[in-house]
């Protein structure tokens, strides 16, 4: 899984990249066979004024060609990244459950005699 970080917030890129890599590997480990790339974009929406303005957009490209996105906004950059990654994990898990149930449903159809 390749991890890209685009930082437009007022935070040190090196520390933030390490945090993103640790969190992504921790949270997305069970999906590593499905995820091709993970792109994390962080931006400070209103500059140094403060407030709940740290925005994080996470985009995942899967090996099957699909793209899934999640976003979060928080006071701290690390909190926004963590929230967006956790939302992404929920979306991936939901799609996995849907795919399994669809396959199972298709296999359970009765064949006409």
Backbone atoms as SQL, in Angstrom:
CREATE TABLE atoms (id INTEGER PRIMARY KEY, chain TEXT, resi INTEGER, resn TEXT, atom TEXT, x REAL, y REAL, z REAL);
INSERT INTO atoms VALUES
  (1, 'A', 1, 'UNK', 'N', 0.853, -1.162, 0.000),
  (2, 'A', 1, 'UNK', 'CA', 0.000, 0.000, 0.000),
  (3, 'A', 1, 'UNK', 'C', 0.906, 1.234, 0.000),
  (4, 'A', 2, 'UNK', 'N', 0.690, 2.077, -0.984),
  (5, 'A', 2, 'UNK', 'CA', 1.439, 3.321, -1.073),
  (6, 'A', 2, 'UNK', 'C', 0.647, 4.410, -0.361),
  (7, 'A', 3, 'UNK', 'N', 1.337, 5.219, 0.442),
  (8, 'A', 3, 'UNK', 'CA', 0.688, 6.284, 1.194),
  (9, 'A', 3, 'UNK', 'C', 1.259, 7.626, 0.742),
  (10, 'A', 4, 'UNK', 'N', 0.375, 8.507, 0.270),
  (11, 'A', 4, 'UNK', 'CA', 0.764, 9.855, -0.138),
  (12, 'A', 4, 'UNK', 'C', 0.129, 10.857, 0.810),
  (13, 'A', 5, 'UNK', 'N', 0.875, 11.904, 1.162),
  (14, 'A', 5, 'UNK', 'CA', 0.377, 12.941, 2.056),
  (15, 'A', 5, 'UNK', 'C', 0.568, 14.296, 1.403),
  (16, 'A', 6, 'UNK', 'N', -0.496, 15.053, 1.305),
  (17, 'A', 6, 'UNK', 'CA', -0.447, 16.433, 0.841),
  (18, 'A', 6, 'UNK', 'C', -0.864, 17.298, 2.013),
  (19, 'A', 7, 'UNK', 'N', 0.063, 18.118, 2.499),
  (20, 'A', 7, 'UNK', 'CA', -0.169, 18.892, 3.713),
  (21, 'A', 7, 'UNK', 'C', -0.256, 20.372, 3.382),
  (22, 'A', 8, 'UNK', 'N', -1.406, 20.948, 3.679),
  (23, 'A', 8, 'UNK', 'CA', -1.570, 22.399, 3.550),
  (24, 'A', 8, 'UNK', 'C', -1.920, 23.007, 4.896),
  (25, 'A', 9, 'UNK', 'N', -1.579, 22.298, 5.947),
  (26, 'A', 9, 'UNK', 'CA', -1.797, 22.793, 7.311),
  (27, 'A', 9, 'UNK', 'C', -0.460, 23.282, 7.855),
  (28, 'A', 10, 'UNK', 'N', -0.512, 23.993, 8.947),
  (29, 'A', 10, 'UNK', 'CA', 0.701, 24.548, 9.546),
  (30, 'A', 10, 'UNK', 'C', 1.301, 23.560, 10.545),
  (31, 'A', 11, 'UNK', 'N', 1.704, 22.390, 10.059),
  (32, 'A', 11, 'UNK', 'CA', 2.258, 21.344, 10.910),
  (33, 'A', 11, 'UNK', 'C', 3.467, 20.756, 10.200),
  (34, 'A', 12, 'UNK', 'N', 4.442, 20.283, 10.964),
  (35, 'A', 12, 'UNK', 'CA', 5.642, 19.677, 10.392),
  (36, 'A', 12, 'UNK', 'C', 5.279, 18.440, 9.580),
  (37, 'A', 13, 'UNK', 'N', 5.669, 18.415, 8.312),
  (38, 'A', 13, 'UNK', 'CA', 5.321, 17.315, 7.409),
  (39, 'A', 13, 'UNK', 'C', 5.903, 15.976, 7.848),
  (40, 'A', 14, 'UNK', 'N', 7.148, 15.983, 8.333),
  (41, 'A', 14, 'UNK', 'CA', 7.802, 14.717, 8.674),
  (42, 'A', 14, 'UNK', 'C', 7.080, 14.013, 9.822),
  (43, 'A', 15, 'UNK', 'N', 6.759, 14.750, 10.866),
  (44, 'A', 15, 'UNK', 'CA', 6.043, 14.155, 12.002),
  (45, 'A', 15, 'UNK', 'C', 4.662, 13.677, 11.576),
  (46, 'A', 16, 'UNK', 'N', 4.005, 14.473, 10.757),
  (47, 'A', 16, 'UNK', 'CA', 2.654, 14.130, 10.322),
  (48, 'A', 16, 'UNK', 'C', 2.665, 12.908, 9.409),
  (49, 'A', 17, 'UNK', 'N', 3.644, 12.802, 8.526),
  (50, 'A', 17, 'UNK', 'CA', 3.738, 11.642, 7.648),
  (51, 'A', 17, 'UNK', 'C', 3.936, 10.368, 8.459),
  (52, 'A', 18, 'UNK', 'N', 4.767, 10.418, 9.482),
  (53, 'A', 18, 'UNK', 'CA', 4.965, 9.260, 10.346),
  (54, 'A', 18, 'UNK', 'C', 3.677, 8.863, 11.050),
  (55, 'A', 19, 'UNK', 'N', 2.936, 9.855, 11.536),
  (56, 'A', 19, 'UNK', 'CA', 1.663, 9.584, 12.198),
  (57, 'A', 19, 'UNK', 'C', 0.674, 8.947, 11.226),
  (58, 'A', 20, 'UNK', 'N', 0.576, 9.504, 10.020),
  (59, 'A', 20, 'UNK', 'CA', -0.345, 8.973, 9.010),
  (60, 'A', 20, 'UNK', 'C', 0.027, 7.534, 8.663),
  (61, 'A', 21, 'UNK', 'N', 1.297, 7.265, 8.488),
  (62, 'A', 21, 'UNK', 'CA', 1.724, 5.906, 8.142),
  (63, 'A', 21, 'UNK', 'C', 1.403, 4.924, 9.263),
  (64, 'A', 22, 'UNK', 'N', 1.667, 5.303, 10.504),
  (65, 'A', 22, 'UNK', 'CA', 1.370, 4.407, 11.630),
  (66, 'A', 22, 'UNK', 'C', -0.129, 4.136, 11.745),
  (67, 'A', 23, 'UNK', 'N', -0.931, 5.194, 11.701),
  (68, 'A', 23, 'UNK', 'CA', -2.377, 5.033, 11.826),
  (69, 'A', 23, 'UNK', 'C', -2.953, 4.234, 10.664),
  (70, 'A', 24, 'UNK', 'N', -2.501, 4.517, 9.458),
  (71, 'A', 24, 'UNK', 'CA', -3.022, 3.821, 8.280),
  (72, 'A', 24, 'UNK', 'C', -2.692, 2.333, 8.353),
  (73, 'A', 25, 'UNK', 'N', -1.471, 2.010, 8.699),
  (74, 'A', 25, 'UNK', 'CA', -1.100, 0.588, 8.781),
  (75, 'A', 25, 'UNK', 'C', -1.846, -0.112, 9.916),
  (76, 'A', 26, 'UNK', 'N', -2.046, 0.587, 11.023),
  (77, 'A', 26, 'UNK', 'CA', -2.772, 0.011, 12.153),
  (78, 'A', 26, 'UNK', 'C', -4.240, -0.237, 11.796),
  (79, 'A', 27, 'UNK', 'N', -4.891, 0.766, 11.216),
  (80, 'A', 27, 'UNK', 'CA', -6.321, 0.666, 10.956),
  (81, 'A', 27, 'UNK', 'C', -6.666, -0.103, 9.685),
  (82, 'A', 28, 'UNK', 'N', -5.810, -0.045, 8.674),
  (83, 'A', 28, 'UNK', 'CA', -6.124, -0.657, 7.376),
  (84, 'A', 28, 'UNK', 'C', -5.418, -1.988, 7.149),
  (85, 'A', 29, 'UNK', 'N', -4.812, -2.533, 8.171),
  (86, 'A', 29, 'UNK', 'CA', -4.050, -3.777, 8.017),
  (87, 'A', 29, 'UNK', 'C', -4.897, -4.908, 7.440),
  (88, 'A', 30, 'UNK', 'N', -6.121, -5.047, 7.881),
  (89, 'A', 30, 'UNK', 'CA', -6.953, -6.156, 7.403),
  (90, 'A', 30, 'UNK', 'C', -7.412, -5.972, 5.959),
  (91, 'A', 31, 'UNK', 'N', -7.268, -4.753, 5.417),
  (92, 'A', 31, 'UNK', 'CA', -7.660, -4.484, 4.032),
  (93, 'A', 31, 'UNK', 'C', -6.447, -4.334, 3.115),
  (94, 'A', 32, 'UNK', 'N', -5.243, -4.666, 3.568),
  (95, 'A', 32, 'UNK', 'CA', -4.035, -4.409, 2.788),
  (96, 'A', 32, 'UNK', 'C', -4.030, -5.125, 1.446),
  (97, 'A', 33, 'UNK', 'N', -4.745, -6.222, 1.321),
  (98, 'A', 33, 'UNK', 'CA', -4.811, -6.933, 0.049),
  (99, 'A', 33, 'UNK', 'C', -5.746, -6.271, -0.955),
  (100, 'A', 34, 'UNK', 'N', -6.537, -5.315, -0.500),
  (101, 'A', 34, 'UNK', 'CA', -7.490, -4.629, -1.383),
  (102, 'A', 34, 'UNK', 'C', -7.065, -3.211, -1.739),
  (103, 'A', 35, 'UNK', 'N', -6.221, -2.594, -0.898),
  (104, 'A', 35, 'UNK', 'CA', -5.876, -1.183, -1.052),
  (105, 'A', 35, 'UNK', 'C', -4.593, -1.019, -1.865),
  (106, 'A', 36, 'UNK', 'N', -4.701, -0.270, -2.950),
  (107, 'A', 36, 'UNK', 'CA', -3.531, 0.029, -3.772),
  (108, 'A', 36, 'UNK', 'C', -2.824, 1.273, -3.250),
  (109, 'A', 37, 'UNK', 'N', -3.547, 2.399, -3.168),
  (110, 'A', 37, 'UNK', 'CA', -2.948, 3.640, -2.683),
  (111, 'A', 37, 'UNK', 'C', -3.877, 4.322, -1.685),
  (112, 'A', 38, 'UNK', 'N', -3.263, 5.042, -0.789),
  (113, 'A', 38, 'UNK', 'CA', -3.972, 5.842, 0.203),
  (114, 'A', 38, 'UNK', 'C', -3.443, 7.260, 0.077),
  (115, 'A', 39, 'UNK', 'N', -4.343, 8.203, -0.194),
  (116, 'A', 39, 'UNK', 'CA', -3.954, 9.607, -0.314),
  (117, 'A', 39, 'UNK', 'C', -4.626, 10.383, 0.810),
  (118, 'A', 40, 'UNK', 'N', -3.830, 11.119, 1.550),
  (119, 'A', 40, 'UNK', 'CA', -4.322, 11.906, 2.666),
  (120, 'A', 40, 'UNK', 'C', -4.016, 13.370, 2.370),
  (121, 'A', 41, 'UNK', 'N', -5.058, 14.186, 2.380),
  (122, 'A', 41, 'UNK', 'CA', -4.895, 15.625, 2.163),
  (123, 'A', 41, 'UNK', 'C', -5.348, 16.339, 3.426),
  (124, 'A', 42, 'UNK', 'N', -4.477, 17.194, 3.938),
  (125, 'A', 42, 'UNK', 'CA', -4.764, 17.936, 5.160),
  (126, 'A', 42, 'UNK', 'C', -4.667, 19.420, 4.836),
  (127, 'A', 43, 'UNK', 'N', -5.658, 20.185, 5.294),
  (128, 'A', 43, 'UNK', 'CA', -5.660, 21.625, 5.058),
  (129, 'A', 43, 'UNK', 'C', -6.198, 22.355, 6.278),
  (130, 'A', 44, 'UNK', 'N', -5.635, 23.525, 6.503),
  (131, 'A', 44, 'UNK', 'CA', -6.114, 24.428, 7.546),
  (132, 'A', 44, 'UNK', 'C', -7.080, 25.385, 6.856),
  (133, 'A', 45, 'UNK', 'N', -8.366, 25.260, 7.134),
  (134, 'A', 45, 'UNK', 'CA', -9.390, 25.981, 6.390),
  (135, 'A', 45, 'UNK', 'C', -9.350, 27.500, 6.574),
  (136, 'A', 46, 'UNK', 'N', -9.017, 27.986, 7.761),
  (137, 'A', 46, 'UNK', 'CA', -9.045, 29.437, 7.945),
  (138, 'A', 46, 'UNK', 'C', -7.744, 30.006, 8.496),
  (139, 'A', 47, 'UNK', 'N', -6.638, 29.345, 8.266),
  (140, 'A', 47, 'UNK', 'CA', -5.339, 29.870, 8.669),
  (141, 'A', 47, 'UNK', 'C', -5.108, 29.832, 10.162),
  (142, 'A', 48, 'UNK', 'N', -4.329, 30.769, 10.661),
  (143, 'A', 48, 'UNK', 'CA', -3.928, 30.731, 12.080),
  (144, 'A', 48, 'UNK', 'C', -4.995, 31.234, 13.060),
  (145, 'A', 49, 'UNK', 'N', -6.208, 31.441, 12.625),
  (146, 'A', 49, 'UNK', 'CA', -7.261, 31.951, 13.499),
  (147, 'A', 49, 'UNK', 'C', -7.668, 30.954, 14.582),
  (148, 'A', 50, 'UNK', 'N', -7.485, 29.663, 14.324),
  (149, 'A', 50, 'UNK', 'CA', -7.877, 28.649, 15.293),
  (150, 'A', 50, 'UNK', 'C', -9.293, 28.174, 15.050),
  (151, 'A', 51, 'UNK', 'N', -9.784, 27.336, 15.945),
  (152, 'A', 51, 'UNK', 'CA', -11.133, 26.804, 15.809),
  (153, 'A', 51, 'UNK', 'C', -11.124, 25.435, 15.157),
  (154, 'A', 52, 'UNK', 'N', -12.294, 24.918, 14.900),
  (155, 'A', 52, 'UNK', 'CA', -12.454, 23.582, 14.311),
  (156, 'A', 52, 'UNK', 'C', -12.312, 23.705, 12.793),
  (157, 'A', 53, 'UNK', 'N', -11.074, 23.857, 12.337),
  (158, 'A', 53, 'UNK', 'CA', -10.839, 24.165, 10.937),
  (159, 'A', 53, 'UNK', 'C', -9.828, 23.255, 10.255),
  (160, 'A', 54, 'UNK', 'N', -9.318, 22.252, 10.948),
  (161, 'A', 54, 'UNK', 'CA', -8.379, 21.317, 10.327),
  (162, 'A', 54, 'UNK', 'C', -9.194, 20.279, 9.550),
  (163, 'A', 55, 'UNK', 'N', -9.012, 20.246, 8.253),
  (164, 'A', 55, 'UNK', 'CA', -9.812, 19.377, 7.388),
  (165, 'A', 55, 'UNK', 'C', -8.916, 18.286, 6.813),
  (166, 'A', 56, 'UNK', 'N', -9.406, 17.063, 6.824),
  (167, 'A', 56, 'UNK', 'CA', -8.660, 15.930, 6.282),
  (168, 'A', 56, 'UNK', 'C', -9.546, 15.177, 5.299),
  (169, 'A', 57, 'UNK', 'N', -9.040, 14.943, 4.109),
  (170, 'A', 57, 'UNK', 'CA', -9.723, 14.150, 3.094),
  (171, 'A', 57, 'UNK', 'C', -8.851, 12.937, 2.794),
  (172, 'A', 58, 'UNK', 'N', -9.416, 11.749, 2.950),
  (173, 'A', 58, 'UNK', 'CA', -8.692, 10.501, 2.699),
  (174, 'A', 58, 'UNK', 'C', -9.326, 9.815, 1.499),
  (175, 'A', 59, 'UNK', 'N', -8.491, 9.458, 0.533),
  (176, 'A', 59, 'UNK', 'CA', -8.945, 8.773, -0.667),
  (177, 'A', 59, 'UNK', 'C', -8.190, 7.462, -0.801),
  (178, 'A', 60, 'UNK', 'N', -8.923, 6.386, -1.038),
  (179, 'A', 60, 'UNK', 'CA', -8.319, 5.072, -1.215),
  (180, 'A', 60, 'UNK', 'C', -8.655, 4.568, -2.612),
  (181, 'A', 61, 'UNK', 'N', -7.637, 4.111, -3.315),
  (182, 'A', 61, 'UNK', 'CA', -7.848, 3.451, -4.597),
  (183, 'A', 61, 'UNK', 'C', -7.649, 1.955, -4.364),
  (184, 'A', 62, 'UNK', 'N', -8.665, 1.189, -4.701),
  (185, 'A', 62, 'UNK', 'CA', -8.614, -0.251, -4.496),
  (186, 'A', 62, 'UNK', 'C', -8.062, -0.940, -5.739),
  (187, 'A', 63, 'UNK', 'N', -7.611, -2.163, -5.579),
  (188, 'A', 63, 'UNK', 'CA', -7.078, -2.926, -6.709),
  (189, 'A', 63, 'UNK', 'C', -8.146, -3.229, -7.751),
  (190, 'A', 64, 'UNK', 'N', -9.419, -3.253, -7.359),
  (191, 'A', 64, 'UNK', 'CA', -10.489, -3.533, -8.325),
  (192, 'A', 64, 'UNK', 'C', -10.923, -2.283, -9.088),
  (193, 'A', 65, 'UNK', 'N', -10.240, -1.143, -8.858),
  (194, 'A', 65, 'UNK', 'CA', -10.515, 0.073, -9.610),
  (195, 'A', 65, 'UNK', 'C', -11.432, 1.062, -8.929),
  (196, 'A', 66, 'UNK', 'N', -12.064, 0.672, -7.839),
  (197, 'A', 66, 'UNK', 'CA', -12.965, 1.583, -7.136),
  (198, 'A', 66, 'UNK', 'C', -12.178, 2.579, -6.293),
  (199, 'A', 67, 'UNK', 'N', -12.812, 3.720, -6.020),
  (200, 'A', 67, 'UNK', 'CA', -12.235, 4.759, -5.175),
  (201, 'A', 67, 'UNK', 'C', -13.225, 5.061, -4.052),
  (202, 'A', 68, 'UNK', 'N', -12.713, 5.138, -2.839),
  (203, 'A', 68, 'UNK', 'CA', -13.539, 5.441, -1.674),
  (204, 'A', 68, 'UNK', 'C', -12.929, 6.646, -0.976),
  (205, 'A', 69, 'UNK', 'N', -13.795, 7.586, -0.568),
  (206, 'A', 69, 'UNK', 'CA', -13.337, 8.801, 0.100),
  (207, 'A', 69, 'UNK', 'C', -14.040, 8.983, 1.442),
  (208, 'A', 70, 'UNK', 'N', -13.306, 9.583, 2.374),
  (209, 'A', 70, 'UNK', 'CA', -13.917, 9.997, 3.630),
  (210, 'A', 70, 'UNK', 'C', -13.244, 11.291, 4.062),
  (211, 'A', 71, 'UNK', 'N', -13.970, 12.079, 4.821),
  (212, 'A', 71, 'UNK', 'CA', -13.445, 13.369, 5.269),
  (213, 'A', 71, 'UNK', 'C', -13.821, 13.600, 6.715),
  (214, 'A', 72, 'UNK', 'N', -13.033, 14.450, 7.367),
  (215, 'A', 72, 'UNK', 'CA', -13.314, 14.814, 8.755),
  (216, 'A', 72, 'UNK', 'C', -12.757, 16.199, 9.019),
  (217, 'A', 73, 'UNK', 'N', -13.343, 16.864, 10.004),
  (218, 'A', 73, 'UNK', 'CA', -12.893, 18.189, 10.413),
  (219, 'A', 73, 'UNK', 'C', -12.774, 18.183, 11.922),
  (220, 'A', 74, 'UNK', 'N', -11.680, 18.755, 12.429),
  (221, 'A', 74, 'UNK', 'CA', -11.456, 18.781, 13.872),
  (222, 'A', 74, 'UNK', 'C', -10.583, 19.976, 14.239),
  (223, 'A', 75, 'UNK', 'N', -10.360, 20.148, 15.528),
  (224, 'A', 75, 'UNK', 'CA', -9.523, 21.236, 16.022),
  (225, 'A', 75, 'UNK', 'C', -8.058, 20.927, 15.753),
  (226, 'A', 76, 'UNK', 'N', -7.646, 19.685, 15.961),
  (227, 'A', 76, 'UNK', 'CA', -6.250, 19.281, 15.773),
  (228, 'A', 76, 'UNK', 'C', -6.102, 18.451, 14.497),
  (229, 'A', 77, 'UNK', 'N', -4.948, 18.579, 13.854),
  (230, 'A', 77, 'UNK', 'CA', -4.684, 17.857, 12.611),
  (231, 'A', 77, 'UNK', 'C', -4.716, 16.349, 12.842),
  (232, 'A', 78, 'UNK', 'N', -4.061, 15.892, 13.900),
  (233, 'A', 78, 'UNK', 'CA', -4.007, 14.450, 14.175),
  (234, 'A', 78, 'UNK', 'C', -5.401, 13.888, 14.413),
  (235, 'A', 79, 'UNK', 'N', -6.244, 14.661, 15.084),
  (236, 'A', 79, 'UNK', 'CA', -7.616, 14.216, 15.346),
  (237, 'A', 79, 'UNK', 'C', -8.415, 14.103, 14.043),
  (238, 'A', 80, 'UNK', 'N', -8.252, 15.066, 13.145),
  (239, 'A', 80, 'UNK', 'CA', -8.955, 15.029, 11.859),
  (240, 'A', 80, 'UNK', 'C', -8.497, 13.831, 11.029),
  (241, 'A', 81, 'UNK', 'N', -7.195, 13.560, 11.031),
  (242, 'A', 81, 'UNK', 'CA', -6.664, 12.408, 10.286),
  (243, 'A', 81, 'UNK', 'C', -7.219, 11.116, 10.855),
  (244, 'A', 82, 'UNK', 'N', -7.188, 10.988, 12.171),
  (245, 'A', 82, 'UNK', 'CA', -7.679, 9.777, 12.817),
  (246, 'A', 82, 'UNK', 'C', -9.162, 9.548, 12.530),
  (247, 'A', 83, 'UNK', 'N', -9.967, 10.594, 12.627),
  (248, 'A', 83, 'UNK', 'CA', -11.404, 10.463, 12.359),
  (249, 'A', 83, 'UNK', 'C', -11.670, 10.061, 10.909),
  (250, 'A', 84, 'UNK', 'N', -10.952, 10.679, 9.964),
  (251, 'A', 84, 'UNK', 'CA', -11.154, 10.353, 8.551),
  (252, 'A', 84, 'UNK', 'C', -10.735, 8.920, 8.248),
  (253, 'A', 85, 'UNK', 'N', -9.632, 8.461, 8.839),
  (254, 'A', 85, 'UNK', 'CA', -9.196, 7.079, 8.625),
  (255, 'A', 85, 'UNK', 'C', -10.187, 6.086, 9.230),
  (256, 'A', 86, 'UNK', 'N', -10.722, 6.390, 10.398),
  (257, 'A', 86, 'UNK', 'CA', -11.696, 5.492, 11.020),
  (258, 'A', 86, 'UNK', 'C', -12.997, 5.424, 10.213),
  (259, 'A', 87, 'UNK', 'N', -13.434, 6.552, 9.649),
  (260, 'A', 87, 'UNK', 'CA', -14.602, 6.539, 8.764),
  (261, 'A', 87, 'UNK', 'C', -14.330, 5.678, 7.537),
  (262, 'A', 88, 'UNK', 'N', -13.124, 5.796, 7.013),
  (263, 'A', 88, 'UNK', 'CA', -12.748, 5.006, 5.838),
  (264, 'A', 88, 'UNK', 'C', -12.779, 3.515, 6.142),
  (265, 'A', 89, 'UNK', 'N', -12.295, 3.126, 7.303),
  (266, 'A', 89, 'UNK', 'CA', -12.321, 1.715, 7.705),
  (267, 'A', 89, 'UNK', 'C', -13.762, 1.210, 7.780),
  (268, 'A', 90, 'UNK', 'N', -14.656, 2.028, 8.335),
  (269, 'A', 90, 'UNK', 'CA', -16.069, 1.632, 8.395),
  (270, 'A', 90, 'UNK', 'C', -16.656, 1.462, 6.995),
  (271, 'A', 91, 'UNK', 'N', -16.317, 2.369, 6.079),
  (272, 'A', 91, 'UNK', 'CA', -16.809, 2.261, 4.705),
  (273, 'A', 91, 'UNK', 'C', -16.271, 1.005, 4.016),
  (274, 'A', 92, 'UNK', 'N', -14.997, 0.720, 4.201),
  (275, 'A', 92, 'UNK', 'CA', -14.406, -0.489, 3.612),
  (276, 'A', 92, 'UNK', 'C', -15.037, -1.749, 4.189),
  (277, 'A', 93, 'UNK', 'N', -15.249, -1.773, 5.496),
  (278, 'A', 93, 'UNK', 'CA', -15.869, -2.939, 6.130),
  (279, 'A', 93, 'UNK', 'C', -17.295, -3.123, 5.636),
  (280, 'A', 94, 'UNK', 'N', -18.012, -2.015, 5.474),
  (281, 'A', 94, 'UNK', 'CA', -19.391, -2.084, 4.989),
  (282, 'A', 94, 'UNK', 'C', -19.431, -2.636, 3.567),
  (283, 'A', 95, 'UNK', 'N', -18.530, -2.185, 2.723),
  (284, 'A', 95, 'UNK', 'CA', -18.503, -2.686, 1.349),
  (285, 'A', 95, 'UNK', 'C', -18.107, -4.160, 1.310),
  (286, 'A', 96, 'UNK', 'N', -17.225, -4.567, 2.199),
  (287, 'A', 96, 'UNK', 'CA', -16.835, -5.972, 2.263),
  (288, 'A', 96, 'UNK', 'C', -18.020, -6.831, 2.672),
  (289, 'A', 97, 'UNK', 'N', -18.779, -6.384, 3.690),
  (290, 'A', 97, 'UNK', 'CA', -19.959, -7.135, 4.121),
  (291, 'A', 97, 'UNK', 'C', -20.994, -7.217, 3.006),
  (292, 'A', 98, 'UNK', 'N', -21.201, -6.098, 2.311),
  (293, 'A', 98, 'UNK', 'CA', -22.168, -6.101, 1.216),
  (294, 'A', 98, 'UNK', 'C', -21.754, -7.068, 0.123),
  (295, 'A', 99, 'UNK', 'N', -20.470, -7.073, -0.225),
  (296, 'A', 99, 'UNK', 'CA', -19.983, -7.971, -1.264),
  (297, 'A', 99, 'UNK', 'C', -20.136, -9.427, -0.875),
  (298, 'A', 100, 'UNK', 'N', -19.854, -9.749, 0.381),
  (299, 'A', 100, 'UNK', 'CA', -19.982, -11.128, 0.846),
  (300, 'A', 100, 'UNK', 'C', -21.435, -11.543, 0.860),
  (301, 'A', 101, 'UNK', 'N', -22.308, -10.680, 1.350),
  (302, 'A', 101, 'UNK', 'CA', -23.711, -11.068, 1.424),
  (303, 'A', 101, 'UNK', 'C', -24.311, -11.201, 0.032),
  (304, 'A', 102, 'UNK', 'N', -23.888, -10.364, -0.901),
  (305, 'A', 102, 'UNK', 'CA', -24.385, -10.502, -2.271),
  (306, 'A', 102, 'UNK', 'C', -23.942, -11.825, -2.876),
  (307, 'A', 103, 'UNK', 'N', -22.666, -12.165, -2.660),
  (308, 'A', 103, 'UNK', 'CA', -22.174, -13.432, -3.213),
  (309, 'A', 103, 'UNK', 'C', -22.906, -14.605, -2.589),
  (310, 'A', 104, 'UNK', 'N', -23.073, -14.554, -1.269),
  (311, 'A', 104, 'UNK', 'CA', -23.763, -15.655, -0.597),
  (312, 'A', 104, 'UNK', 'C', -25.206, -15.754, -1.068),
  (313, 'A', 105, 'UNK', 'N', -25.843, -14.603, -1.204),
  (314, 'A', 105, 'UNK', 'CA', -27.228, -14.597, -1.665),
  (315, 'A', 105, 'UNK', 'C', -27.359, -15.190, -3.045),
  (316, 'A', 106, 'UNK', 'N', -26.419, -14.889, -3.903),
  (317, 'A', 106, 'UNK', 'CA', -26.455, -15.421, -5.259),
  (318, 'A', 106, 'UNK', 'C', -26.259, -16.939, -5.244),
  (319, 'A', 107, 'UNK', 'N', -25.394, -17.413, -4.369),
  (320, 'A', 107, 'UNK', 'CA', -25.128, -18.856, -4.327),
  (321, 'A', 107, 'UNK', 'C', -26.258, -19.637, -3.700),
  (322, 'A', 108, 'UNK', 'N', -27.094, -18.988, -2.898),
  (323, 'A', 108, 'UNK', 'CA', -28.146, -19.697, -2.199),
  (324, 'A', 108, 'UNK', 'C', -29.452, -19.796, -3.012),
  (325, 'A', 109, 'UNK', 'N', -29.470, -19.235, -4.200),
  (326, 'A', 109, 'UNK', 'CA', -30.689, -19.325, -4.999),
  (327, 'A', 109, 'UNK', 'C', -30.942, -20.772, -5.372),
  (328, 'A', 110, 'UNK', 'N', -32.184, -21.124, -5.313),
  (329, 'A', 110, 'UNK', 'CA', -32.563, -22.498, -5.671),
  (330, 'A', 110, 'UNK', 'C', -32.667, -22.624, -7.184),
  (331, 'A', 111, 'UNK', 'N', -32.148, -23.672, -7.677),
  (332, 'A', 111, 'UNK', 'CA', -32.238, -23.955, -9.111),
  (333, 'A', 111, 'UNK', 'C', -33.567, -24.624, -9.416),
  (334, 'A', 112, 'UNK', 'N', -34.243, -24.224, -10.491),
  (335, 'A', 112, 'UNK', 'CA', -35.485, -24.905, -10.842),
  (336, 'A', 112, 'UNK', 'C', -35.216, -26.374, -11.181),
  (337, 'A', 113, 'UNK', 'N', -36.132, -27.225, -10.785),
  (338, 'A', 113, 'UNK', 'CA', -35.959, -28.674, -11.004),
  (339, 'A', 113, 'UNK', 'C', -36.373, -29.086, -12.375);
